[in-house]
Amino acid sequence: MDKANQIGNFVFAGCMFVGGGIGFYTDNLVAGGAIGMGVGFIARAIILSRHKD
């Protein structure tokens, strides 16, 4: 579970950076960051659910 948790954390952070970058590009950094966080939480949950021990 530790390896899946690490991967999930990296995916979450990556989604936040992508969302922030899109928000910066569209002049709406807060909305982009929030969307990136939402996608990151969903992606992390999927990764953790598929790697149950």
Secondary structure, 3 states (H helix, E strand, C coil): CHHHHHHHHHHHHHHHHHHHHHHHHCCCHHHHHHHHHHHHHHHHHHHHHHCCC
